């Protein structure tokens, strides 16, 4: 399992969507290997490319919760 550039592009595109303050956006990517989604999300979160968290949900689906990109 590894970092995936296709997933990176999807995650960054989702992270750029405008969100109202204090609102989250939840997304998952069932068509990819879930370990790749996790590895890619971990890397992007660590290098601050996206503001998000992730957890595993129903049937081991890696779910990404995007946070509003605003300073409070």
Steps between C-alpha positions, in 0.01 A plus 500: 500500500629844421449864429292546184511811281147438368367502855714805581331698222153398622577589862651838413203584275257416781705698751479811280120505501355794690336408830314724741675554835481205741372265229664175396478312174518120509614296202616148427658333200375142470656444155855516639691273733412635842854469631613726213231752595622492861869531406432788262277682751759457778770651280288795387384571856856478635639743242199729549378473141150430634315560827328172567476193715421145404352191655383161389129456469250243379667202330849641557437805282753778562295815553659844473352793693607830346505806726428857396819678391450809711691651787295573812 
